[in-house]
Amino acid sequence: MSIAQMHKQMSESAGFIAALDQSGGSTPGALRHYGIPDSAYSNDAEMFTLMHEMRVRVITAPAFTGKKVIAAILFEQTMNGLVKDTPVPTFLWQDRGVVPFLKVDKGLQPETGGVQLMKPIPNLDALLDEAVSKGVYGTKARSVIRLPEPEGVTAIVRQQFELAHRIADRGLVPILEPEVLIKSPDKAGAEALLHDGLKRELEELPGDYQVMLKVTIPEKSDLYLDLVQHPRVQRVVALSGGYPRDEACRRLSTNHGMIASFSRALVEDLRYSMTDVEFDAALEKSIDQIYKASTQKS
């Protein structure tokens, strides 16, 4: 796998990032939406097997290629899984032309100061070494902001950048995901604080590496445009955050330079009961819509 080619794709290519990284807490809901009830499995191993089968169905669909989907974020068990006899990261890059990323966070701490910091990540160094060995290009880590509390937002941003520095030291590109909840009572206020905190930390970033930023689509269009243009930022990408795909794409299309990194919005029309023809057509429609919102701005 060529890191230089991946870097060129992530820096220059038109398209968006597929977030296929639902983990333990969100997996049952994702499976239910897909049409698989809780009664279909009796333990976590069976649950994750069903989730892996769904992800394989997505990434092997004809429309899921680097022409429009430039990267995909994977859950750890997906990274360690196979497509037929091929490791998933290898399949993504060599067969699909899609750059693989890995979700590394282990969930959230209880809310304090209007935010939820990430839990400690045990064995992070070993996980990063494994990711490098499997040809993964970068990582993603999520924390949550509910309220525009300056101390809380500052703590979120500081934790994200401290983790990013450790990840960059291993030669990986970190995606920082400080998500502002779309149901925040003052979403715009929280986003303004987050923007200023991110910009401040970018200006003080040690070393010479780049990061990516994954943020909620802001209330103020182009709020993050100066960060899109920042030399230390490889990409600014948007999470759908619970918005339906039509709404997420409408909002995204007003933010220049920002591309999608959707999860629920990407797969919202996909169902287990679909024939392969129906499934592939629904996914292609979703990919086309998200690609357009990522590349054609109003």
N, C-alpha and C positions, 0 to 999 in steps of 0.2 A: 504493500500500500504506500502511495506517495503522499507524504505530509505536505509537500510543496504544492501538489495538485489540489489537495483538499483545501489548503490555505487560499489558493487562487479562487476556487469555487465559492468558498465562504465569504471572501472579500468582494468578489466581482459579479458572480452569476445572479441572474434574475430568478426569483422563485421564493419559496418559503420553507419553513422547518416543520415537519410533522412531529408532534409530541406524543409518543407512544410509550409513556413512562408511568402509567397508573400503577401504584404500588398497593400494598396490603389493604390500607383503609379505604381506598377508592375503587378497588377492583370489584367488589360485589355489586356496587351501583352501576359500574360500567357494563358488567355482564348482564344485569337485569335490563338495562336499556337496549342491549344487543339482542335480548330475547331469551337469555338463559337464566332461569330462576335459581334461587338459592338451593332449592331441593335437588338440583342437578349435580351437586358435589357435596361431599361429606367432610372434607378437610382442606387445608390450605394447598396441599400439593395438587389435589384434583382441581381446585379453583384456578391455580396458576397455570395448570396444563390447558384448561379451557381458554384462559386469557392469551396464552402463547399461540394457540391455534387461531384465535381471532387475529392476532397481530401478523402471523404468517400469511393469513388470507389477505390482509391489507397490503403487505410489502411485496407480495408476489402478483398483485393485480397489475394488468398491463399499463395503467395510467400512473403507477407509482414508480416514477423514474426521476433521475436528476435533471430532466428537462424542465420540470416545474417544482419538484420536491428536492431541494438542494441538500437537505440533511434530515436526520431523524434522531430524536432523543429516546433512549432505551432505558428500561428498568434493568437492574442488575441481572435478574434471572433471564430476561430476554437477551441480554448481551451474552450470557452463558449458554443460550439455547442454540438450536440448529434449524436451518431450513433444508429439509432432506438431510444430507450429510455435511452441509456447509455451515460453519459458525455464522451467526446472524450478522456481526459487523463485516465479515468478509463478503457475505452475500450482498449486503447493502451496497458496498463500495464497488466490488468487482462486477456484479451482475446488474445492479440498478443504477450505479453512478450516484449514490446517495451517501453523504458523509455521516458516519455514526458518532453520536454523543452518548454520554452516560449520566443518568441521574444519580447523584451521590448522597444527597441528604437523606436522613433517617426519620423525617417527620418533624413536628413542631412542639415546642415547649408550651405550657399553658400561657394564656395572655397575661401580659403585665405591661403597664405603660401604653396601652392601646395597640400593642404589637405582639406577635409571636415569633420569637427567635427560633433558630434551628436547634434541635437536640444535638448533643455531641455525636460525632461520627466515629465509632470505634473502628479500628483497623483501616483507617483511611489510606495510609501509605500502601498497604497491601492491595487494596482495591484499585488504587491508581496504577500501581505496577501491573496489575492484571489487565486493566483497560489499555495501557500502553502496549502490552504484549499482544493484544487482540486487535490492534490497529484502530482503536478509538481516537478520535481527533480532539474531543473536548468533553467537558462535564457541565452539569446543570445542578444548581442547588436553590431551593425555594424557602423563603420566609414570608411572613404575612404582616401587613399594616392595616389596621382597622380605623384608627383615629389619628388626626394630625397633632400628635404629641411630640414636640421637638426632641425630647430625650429618648423616647422610644424609637423614633425614626432614625436618629443618630446611631443608636445601638444596632439597629438592623443593618444599616449601611456599613458600619464598622465591621460587624461580624462577616458580612458578605465579602468585603475586600480582604480581610484577614485570611479567609478560606481561599479566595482567588489567588492570593500570593503563594500559598502552599501548592495549589494545583498547577500554577504556571511553572513552579520550580521543577515539576515532573515533565515539563514539555507539553502539557495539555492546555487547551484554550478554555478558560472558565466562562460559563454563562451565569451571571448573577441574576437571580429572580426574586426581587423584593416586591411581592404582589400586593397592590392596594385593592382591597375587596370592593367589588362593584356595589355592594350594599352598605358601604361606609356612609355614615351620616354627613360626612364632609369629604367626599372623595376628591374634589378639586383641591381642597386645602392640604390633604395628605399628599397628593401628587406634587404640589408645589414644594413642600418640604423635602420630599424624596428627590425631586429634580436637583434642588440646591445641594443636598447631601451627596448625591452621586457626582455632581460636577466638582465639588470640593475634594472628594477622595480621588477622583481621576487626576486632578492637578497635582496631587501629592503622591501618586502611585510610584512605588519604587521599581527599579529595574526598567526594562524597555519592552515588556510584553504588552499584548493587547488583550482586552476582555470583550465579552459581549454582554449586553444588557437585555433582560427579558422583563417587560413591564406591562401593566394593565393599560389598555387603550385609554388615553387620557381624556378628561372632559374638555380640556383646552387643546384644540387641534395644534399639532406641531410643537407641543410643549417640549418635546425631547429632540427637536431638530438640531440644536447646537451640539447635543451629545452624539447624534448620528454623524456629525461632521468632525467630531473630536478625534485627533490622531491616535489616541489610545483605545479607541472603540472600533472593533471590527464590524459589528452589526448591532443595531437596536431592533429587537423583535417584540412582537405583541402576543400576549396570552389572551385567550377568548374570555376567561374569567367567569363563565356562566352565561354570557350573552348567547342567544341563538345565532346560528351562522350568518343569517341575513343581517342582523343588527351588528354583529362583530365586523363583518366585511364592510358595511356602510361606514362605521366609525373608523376602521383602519384606512379606508380609501382617502380620508381627509388628512392623514398624517404622512407627510412626504419623507421618503427614505426609510420608513419603518416597514418591516415585513412581518408576516404572521408566523407564530409558532403555536398553532391551535391543537387542542386535544379533543375535548368533547365536541366542539364545533366541526371538526374534521369528520368525525364518524357518526354524527347525530342521525343520519338517515340509514345507517347500515344495520341489517338484522340477520340473525343466525339462520332464519328460515328462507332467506333469499336464495334463488338459484345463483350459480356463479355469474351468469349473464346479467342478472338483476343487480347483484352485488357490485360487479365491476362497473356497471353503468352509473350506479349511485355514487360510487367513490370517484369516478372520473368527473361527474358533475360537481362534486364538492371540491375536488382539487382545482378544477378550472375556475370556480368562483373565488376561492381563496387566493389563487395565483393572480387573478385579475386585480383583486383588492390590494395585493402586495406590490404590484408593478405598475398599475394605472391609477394615478392619483387625481382627485378632483380639486 
